[in-house]
Structure formats: structure tokens, C-alpha cells
Amino acid sequence: MNKSNGKIINIQRFPSPNPNVELKIITYLSNGLKVKGLLAEPKGEKTHEGFLYLRGGIKNVGKVRPARVAQFAQEGFIVFAPYYRGNQGGEGNEDFAGEDREDAFSAFLLLKSLPQVQNIHIFGFSRGGVMALLTGIQFPDAASLVTWGGVSDMSLTYQERKDLRRMMKRVIGGTPEKLPEQYQSRTPLYHLESYEPPTLIIHGVNDHNVSVEHSRRLEGQLNSLEKPVECWYFEGFTHYFPPEINRKVVQDLTKWMKKHGK
């Protein structure tokens, strides 16, 4: 890992949708690339727990939303959400949990370098679930990890999402049958032996974007390795929860995180 990873090279103020939260666009280094992300801090000079927010999607699908990041900061966290390489003015090309996982790793180091951050929790939504788990494997000192509607198995994503197959073949280089090692390297289920963070799995049972099978497989693997895991499965819900339920789950999961702060 490059020693300059996570180094901040530019800070730009960004209009906040929340009067209690300050937003800044950060340019930071990830294996020599200048990558951008959004930092959200509750107003007031004091220390907070860190929250690494790893978005889903790819390119312009699933972009970081300032209101969502501010929502987590409102709960008392300093939140950093990397855009991943090649997005919104950043260098390089996003490659769906390949080399771009380094952008998440470097973002973790960035949070770690902030003097006002105490512990760092990891959160991943959708494709961000894979990014979160890979980051949790890389940094066993993470205080906790939450995956919400998260991908855990890249081959399963290829099987389930016919609409994503062309993109996955282009970005990864082929199909799971032709390149099993490329899909396995992007699948955290194969690499959890040294994984340590207490884990919370959240999933809507009727999710058609990322099937609940992803979470069942992750739950099973963590249990078989005797890793601490808790699961909140929501009957009748899809990939996107109704707004009032969403707000309640955000409050509940952030309380869960704080309970696991080291």
C-alpha cells in the first residue's frame, strides 16, 4: 500500500442541505490517483466517531447523495463518502470492487488521520457492501461494519442481474466461468478468516436489485467462522425502504454502531 494513501490534497466547501452539518469535497490520494469524496461533519468543535460511507452502483448510477451523507452525520458521526476513482473529477477508472477498493482503503486511512475522529465504522449499501467487507478485511481494527442490501458474492450478482452482465464483462474482463479468479477476488465470502469487526446485516427480503441470498450467504459464512454478526431482515421490503422506515433504520443502526465503538 502506498504511504501517501489517504493524504488530503484539496478541500472545497460544499453547500449543505442540513444546517447542523458542514460538507466539504475532499481530493485525496489513492495509489497515486487523485480521487474525490464528500466529508460531512456535525457543527461544533469536538471529537466524533468516524463513519466510512461506501455507496453502491457504478459511475453515475448510485452517486453519493449529500442529503444521505448528512443524514448519518446528523446522528453524531464524521462521515466520509468516497466517489471512487474516475467519478466527479477524480482520476482513473472505476472497476467494480477491483483496484477501486483501494479508494475505500485510502478513505479509511483519511478518516484515521483526522484528529477529531475516535473510532471508524464502515457502512456499505448495495455494491458498497462488497467494498465495505473488503475494507473490513483490510482493517480488522474497524469498530463495526454495517452492510445494507449489500452484495457479498460477485458471481451471484452476475447470475441475478442480466442488465449488469455487459458492464461486468467489460469491467472485470469476462464471465465468472471464464475468469473465476477475478470474481472470487471481488467476493469477500472467500476471505473472511482474518475478518474481525462486529457486523450488522440489513436486507429487504423482497429486494430484486441485490437478492437477500447475498446476506444469507454472508451470515452463514460469518457464523461458520464464529464471527460476531447480527441480522435485520425486513419482510415485504425491496432495495429501497419507505422514507419513515428508512429514517428509523438509520437511527437504529447508528445506535448499534455506537454500542460497538471501541
C-alpha positions as CSV (number, residue, x, y, z in Angstrom):
1,M,0.0,0.0,0.0
2,N,1.3,3.4,-1.0
3,K,2.4,5.5,2.0
4,S,0.7,8.6,0.7
5,N,-2.7,6.8,0.5
6,G,-5.4,8.9,2.3
7,K,-3.4,12.1,2.1
8,I,-5.7,15.1,1.7
9,I,-4.5,17.4,-1.1
10,N,-7.5,19.7,-1.6
11,I,-10.6,20.8,0.4
12,Q,-13.5,22.7,-1.1
13,R,-16.6,23.8,0.8
14,F,-19.9,22.3,-0.4
15,P,-23.5,23.7,0.3
16,S,-25.1,21.5,3.0
17,P,-28.8,20.5,2.9
18,N,-28.6,20.3,6.7
19,P,-28.0,23.4,8.9
20,N,-26.4,21.2,11.6
21,V,-23.8,19.6,9.2
22,E,-20.9,21.0,7.3
23,L,-20.0,19.5,3.9
24,K,-16.7,19.6,2.1
25,I,-15.5,18.0,-1.1
26,I,-12.1,16.3,-0.4
27,T,-9.5,15.4,-3.0
28,Y,-7.2,12.6,-1.6
29,L,-4.6,10.2,-2.9
30,S,-5.3,6.5,-3.6
31,N,-2.3,4.6,-5.1
32,G,-1.1,7.8,-6.8
33,L,-4.6,8.8,-8.2
34,K,-6.4,11.9,-7.1
35,V,-9.8,10.7,-6.0
36,K,-12.7,12.8,-4.6
37,G,-15.2,12.2,-1.9
38,L,-17.6,14.1,0.4
39,L,-16.8,14.8,4.1
40,A,-19.7,15.6,6.5
41,E,-19.1,16.9,10.0
42,P,-21.5,17.9,12.7
43,K,-21.1,21.5,13.6
44,G,-19.2,22.2,16.8
45,E,-15.6,21.6,17.8
46,K,-15.5,18.1,19.4
47,T,-14.5,14.6,18.6
48,H,-16.8,12.1,17.0
49,E,-16.8,8.5,15.8
50,G,-15.8,8.1,12.1
51,F,-18.2,6.7,9.5
52,L,-16.9,5.4,6.1
53,Y,-19.9,5.5,3.7
54,L,-19.4,3.3,0.7
55,R,-22.0,3.8,-2.0
56,G,-23.5,1.4,-4.4
57,G,-23.8,1.4,-8.2
58,I,-21.1,2.4,-10.7
59,K,-20.3,5.7,-12.5
60,N,-23.5,7.9,-12.4
61,V,-25.7,5.1,-11.0
62,G,-25.8,5.3,-7.3
63,K,-23.9,8.5,-6.9
64,V,-23.1,9.8,-3.4
65,R,-26.1,12.0,-2.3
66,P,-25.2,14.9,0.1
67,A,-28.5,14.6,1.9
68,R,-27.9,10.9,2.7
69,V,-24.4,11.6,3.9
70,A,-25.6,14.5,6.1
71,Q,-28.3,12.2,7.5
72,F,-25.7,10.0,9.0
73,A,-23.6,13.0,10.2
74,Q,-26.7,14.3,11.9
75,E,-26.6,11.2,14.1
76,G,-23.2,12.3,15.5
77,F,-20.6,10.9,13.1
78,I,-17.9,12.4,10.9
79,V,-18.8,10.8,7.6
80,F,-16.6,10.4,4.6
81,A,-18.1,9.0,1.3
82,P,-15.6,8.4,-1.5
83,Y,-16.9,8.9,-5.0
84,Y,-14.4,6.2,-6.2
85,R,-11.9,6.7,-9.0
86,G,-12.9,8.3,-12.3
87,N,-16.0,9.9,-10.9
88,Q,-16.9,13.6,-10.5
89,G,-13.5,14.8,-11.5
90,G,-11.4,12.1,-9.9
91,E,-8.6,10.3,-11.8
92,G,-8.6,6.7,-13.0
93,N,-11.5,4.3,-13.9
94,E,-13.9,2.6,-11.5
95,D,-13.7,-1.2,-11.8
96,F,-16.4,-2.7,-9.6
97,A,-14.5,-3.8,-6.4
98,G,-11.3,-4.4,-8.3
99,E,-8.5,-1.9,-7.9
100,D,-11.0,0.7,-6.9
101,R,-11.2,-1.0,-3.5
102,E,-8.1,1.0,-2.8
103,D,-10.2,4.1,-2.8
104,A,-12.2,2.8,0.1
105,F,-9.0,1.7,1.9
106,S,-7.4,5.1,1.4
107,A,-10.6,6.7,2.6
108,F,-10.4,4.7,5.8
109,L,-6.8,5.9,6.3
110,L,-8.0,9.5,5.6
111,L,-10.6,9.3,8.4
112,K,-8.0,7.7,10.7
113,S,-5.7,10.7,10.1
114,L,-8.3,13.2,11.3
115,P,-7.5,14.2,14.9
116,Q,-11.2,14.7,15.7
117,V,-12.1,11.1,14.8
118,Q,-12.1,8.4,17.6
119,N,-13.2,5.1,16.0
120,I,-14.1,4.2,12.5
121,H,-17.2,2.3,11.5
122,I,-17.8,1.0,7.9
123,F,-21.1,1.2,6.1
124,G,-21.8,-0.2,2.7
125,F,-25.1,0.0,0.6
126,S,-25.7,-2.3,-2.4
127,R,-22.5,-2.8,-4.3
128,G,-20.9,-0.8,-1.4
129,G,-21.5,-4.0,0.7
130,V,-18.6,-5.7,-1.1
131,M,-16.4,-2.6,-0.7
132,A,-17.3,-2.4,3.0
133,L,-16.4,-6.1,3.6
134,L,-13.2,-5.9,1.7
135,T,-12.3,-2.8,3.8
136,G,-13.2,-4.6,6.9
137,I,-10.9,-7.5,5.9
138,Q,-8.1,-5.0,5.2
139,F,-8.6,-3.1,8.5
140,P,-9.6,-5.5,11.3
141,D,-9.4,-2.6,13.8
142,A,-12.6,-1.1,12.4
143,A,-15.1,-0.6,15.2
144,S,-18.0,-2.2,13.4
145,L,-19.4,-2.8,9.9
146,V,-23.0,-2.5,8.5
147,T,-24.0,-3.8,5.1
148,W,-27.5,-2.7,3.9
149,G,-28.9,-4.5,0.9
150,G,-25.3,-5.4,0.2
151,V,-23.6,-7.5,-2.4
152,S,-21.4,-10.3,-1.0
153,D,-20.9,-12.6,-4.0
154,M,-20.0,-11.1,-7.4
155,S,-20.8,-14.3,-9.3
156,L,-24.3,-14.3,-7.8
157,T,-24.7,-10.7,-9.0
158,Y,-23.7,-11.7,-12.5
159,Q,-26.3,-14.6,-12.4
160,E,-29.1,-12.4,-11.0
161,R,-28.6,-9.2,-12.8
162,K,-28.9,-9.7,-16.6
163,D,-28.9,-6.0,-17.0
164,L,-25.5,-5.7,-15.5
165,R,-23.8,-8.5,-17.4
166,R,-22.4,-6.4,-20.3
167,M,-20.9,-3.9,-17.8
168,M,-19.4,-6.6,-15.6
169,K,-17.9,-8.4,-18.6
170,R,-16.4,-5.2,-19.8
171,V,-15.1,-4.0,-16.4
172,I,-14.0,-7.4,-15.0
173,G,-12.8,-8.8,-18.3
174,G,-15.2,-11.7,-18.8
175,T,-17.8,-14.0,-17.2
176,P,-17.5,-15.9,-13.9
177,E,-17.0,-19.1,-15.9
178,K,-14.1,-17.7,-17.9
179,L,-12.5,-15.7,-15.1
180,P,-13.4,-17.4,-11.8
181,E,-10.4,-15.9,-10.0
182,Q,-11.4,-12.3,-10.9
183,Y,-14.9,-12.8,-9.4
184,Q,-13.5,-14.7,-6.4
185,S,-11.0,-11.9,-5.7
186,R,-14.0,-9.5,-5.6
187,T,-16.1,-11.8,-3.4
188,P,-15.4,-11.3,0.4
189,L,-17.0,-14.6,1.3
190,Y,-13.7,-16.3,0.3
191,H,-11.5,-14.1,2.5
192,L,-13.2,-13.7,5.9
193,E,-10.8,-15.8,8.1
194,S,-9.0,-12.7,9.4
195,Y,-12.1,-10.5,9.5
196,E,-12.8,-9.0,12.9
197,P,-15.4,-6.2,13.0
198,P,-18.8,-6.9,14.6
199,T,-21.2,-7.0,11.7
200,L,-24.8,-5.9,11.2
201,I,-26.6,-7.2,8.1
202,I,-29.7,-5.3,6.9
203,H,-31.8,-6.6,3.9
204,G,-35.2,-6.3,2.5
205,V,-36.5,-9.8,1.8
206,N,-38.2,-8.7,-1.5
207,D,-35.0,-7.0,-2.8
208,H,-34.8,-7.6,-6.6
209,N,-31.6,-5.4,-7.1
210,V,-29.5,-7.5,-4.6
211,S,-31.3,-10.6,-3.5
212,V,-31.5,-11.5,0.2
213,E,-29.4,-14.6,-0.7
214,H,-26.3,-12.3,-0.6
215,S,-26.9,-11.6,3.0
216,R,-27.9,-15.2,3.9
217,R,-24.6,-16.4,2.4
218,L,-22.6,-13.7,4.3
219,E,-24.5,-14.6,7.6
220,G,-23.8,-18.3,7.1
221,Q,-20.1,-17.7,6.4
222,L,-19.6,-15.4,9.4
223,N,-21.4,-17.8,11.6
224,S,-19.4,-20.8,10.4
225,L,-16.2,-18.8,11.2
226,E,-17.7,-17.8,14.6
227,K,-17.5,-14.1,13.8
228,P,-20.0,-11.7,15.6
229,V,-22.9,-11.0,13.3
230,E,-26.5,-9.6,13.8
231,C,-29.2,-9.6,11.1
232,W,-32.2,-7.4,10.5
233,Y,-34.3,-8.9,7.7
234,F,-37.3,-6.8,6.6
235,E,-40.2,-8.8,5.2
236,G,-42.0,-7.2,2.3
237,F,-39.3,-4.5,1.7
238,T,-37.3,-4.1,-1.5
239,H,-33.9,-2.5,-2.1
240,Y,-35.3,0.9,-1.1
241,F,-37.2,1.3,2.2
242,P,-40.1,3.7,2.7
243,P,-38.8,7.1,3.9
244,E,-40.2,6.8,7.5
245,I,-38.8,3.3,7.9
246,N,-35.5,4.4,6.4
247,R,-35.1,7.1,8.9
248,K,-35.9,4.7,11.8
249,V,-33.4,2.1,10.5
250,V,-30.7,4.8,10.2
251,Q,-31.3,5.8,13.8
252,D,-31.3,2.2,14.9
253,L,-28.1,1.2,13.0
254,T,-26.2,4.2,14.2
255,K,-27.1,3.4,17.8
256,W,-25.9,-0.2,17.1
257,M,-22.6,1.2,15.8
258,K,-22.1,3.4,18.8
259,K,-22.7,0.5,21.1
260,H,-19.8,-1.3,19.3
261,G,-17.4,1.7,19.4
262,K,-14.1,0.6,20.8
